[in-house]
Each structure stands twice: as structure tokens, then as C-alpha cells.
Amino acid sequence: MTVFPQGYPQAVLDQIERTRAVVATLHAELPRWGLVVWTAGNVSQRVVVGSEPGPDDLLVIKPSGVTYDELTPESMVVCDLDGTLVDGTRSPSSDTAAHAYVYRHLPHVGGVVHTHSTYATAWAARGEPVPCVLTMMADEFGGDVPVGPFALIGDDSIGRGIVETLRDSRSPAVLMRNHGPFTIGTDAKAAVKAAVMVEEVARTVHIARQLGDTVPIAQSDIDSLYARYQHVYGQQPTNTPESDS
Ligand SMILES: O=C(CO)[C@@H](O)[C@H](O)COP(=O)(O)O
């Protein structure tokens, strides 16, 4: 077990423990939704150390090569944003460098997920973006699901490809070519949702393509659907007693 370097305030240590529990729980969602097999995939969440997200933040992620039924809050590992292990008894996920790169370069991102879900990974194998032909895609992705470059695991290559692809995109998901989906969110739960949704739309559009040509949605309609879903859907109505409280 590594020992936390001196200087982390108790509030940060408490946040780390809460994040370990959140990340461990969210890992169970990947096999639950059929997004991974064996030890494939991983989930992480940022731990903000200062008053706002920054380079001194930490991340909590799964240990490498451990099956999902063995993952517990205590088995989660803590790394800095260089991917260096700060606390944990096992080596961090082999995708830690990619997650850390995303957190370093996209401060608004609080959660990252990677899976090898079948249909999204099949689109990644073809290097083809999933076209935005469903209102559900307009809602969640604001357009096509983009493809990122082929990149070998183990250094900043995957992370750089994720950031370069998503930095100017509304999509929270990128299909890394020949590899599989990576998703981002304001927290790990949002990134897990994006991982579930990208597999769902990849499957639906694949099936549609088997039956014939898909029908595009006008960009103005995509924009309208995206704006509604992101800013209205699921929000508290303003004319109820609860909203007055
Ligand atoms: O994509 C890869 C390897 O190509 C990884 O996502 C593995 O699928 C999971 O690795 P660990 O998180 O267990 O190190």
C-alpha cells in the first residue's frame, strides 16, 4: 500500500474515500449493461484538490487486470494527473495515462469511461462515425459520434486522440479507431451514461443500415433537439410548489 504524501487536507482524503465508493459502484454498471467482458474497460473520476479543477487534481480508477466481481472501494487506486500511483495496492488501469491526459487538458471533465462494447467497437473497427439519424443521438451527442485516431496504449497517444476529437465536439463519446469507445462527462456517472447510450445508438443505426438507407436529420433540428435535451429535459418545472421552495 502506498502512503499518501503529506499535505493532503482531511477534506481531500474524505473526498477520495467517497470517490472510491462511487467509482467502484459505477464499474458494476459496465457488465450490467453488457458493455464489457472479463477485465476489459474502466471508469475513473476526478478528485478536485484545490478550489477548482486543475493539474494538481487526482483521479480514482480501477486496478489493472482485476475482474469486475472483485472490484471494491478499497481496491480502487488513486493516481495524480501524470498517471503516477499515489495510493493503492495494485497497478492502476493500463488506460490511466489516457484518463489522466483528458483530465489535464479538459478541466470541465470529471469522469472518463472506456469500454469495448460490441456495436460501438464494430463502428470503431471500420473507422466510421455513427451518423446522427436518431433524435436520441441529437439529444445525447448533438450530432454524429466521431471517430478518433488509431493509437497504441501506454502513453499519451490515446488521451491526445480523445481530446483532439472531443475538444470542439458536442459528443461525450469518441470511437477510437480499431479500439473502442471512450466517453467523458461532468462526473463518472455521466460518462457511464454516455457509454450506455453510445452502444445503444451504435446498435440501432447498425440494424437500420442492414434494412436499408438511413434518413438524415436536418442540422437545425439536431440543434433544437440537443438544446432541449441538455437544458429542459428532466428539469424541475418552474410552476410547482417544490420549485418555489
Ligand atoms: O483497452 C484496453 C487494452 O487494450 C484496456 O481497456 C483493457 O480492456 C482493460 O485494461 P485494465 O483497465 O484492466 O488495465
The ligand as an SDF file (V2000), in Angstrom:
LIG
                    3D

 14 13  0  0  0  0  0  0  0  0999 V2000
   -8.3790   -1.4890  -23.9740 O   0  0  0  0  0  0  0  0  0  0  0  0
   -7.6490   -1.9950  -23.1530 C   0  0  0  0  0  0  0  0  0  0  0  0
   -6.4580   -2.7550  -23.5650 C   0  0  0  0  0  0  0  0  0  0  0  0
   -6.3450   -2.6490  -24.9710 O   0  0  0  0  0  0  0  0  0  0  0  0
   -7.9800   -1.8620  -21.6850 C   0  0  0  0  0  0  0  0  0  0  0  0
   -9.1400   -1.0610  -21.5230 O   0  0  0  0  0  0  0  0  0  0  0  0
   -8.3570   -3.1950  -21.0910 C   0  0  0  0  0  0  0  0  0  0  0  0
   -9.5210   -3.6090  -21.7710 O   0  0  0  0  0  0  0  0  0  0  0  0
   -8.6220   -3.0090  -19.6110 C   0  0  0  0  0  0  0  0  0  0  0  0
   -7.3790   -2.7700  -19.0420 O   0  0  0  0  0  0  0  0  0  0  0  0
   -7.2430   -2.5310  -17.4470 P   0  0  0  0  0  0  0  0  0  0  0  0
   -8.1330   -1.3460  -17.0730 O   0  0  0  0  0  0  0  0  0  0  0  0
   -7.7150   -3.8050  -16.7630 O   0  0  0  0  0  0  0  0  0  0  0  0
   -5.7710   -2.2620  -17.2450 O   0  0  0  0  0  0  0  0  0  0  0  0
  1  2  2  0
  2  3  1  0
  2  5  1  0
  3  4  1  0
  5  6  1  0
  5  7  1  0
  7  8  1  0
  7  9  1  0
  9 10  1  0
 10 11  1  0
 11 12  2  0
 11 13  1  0
 11 14  1  0
M  END
$$$$
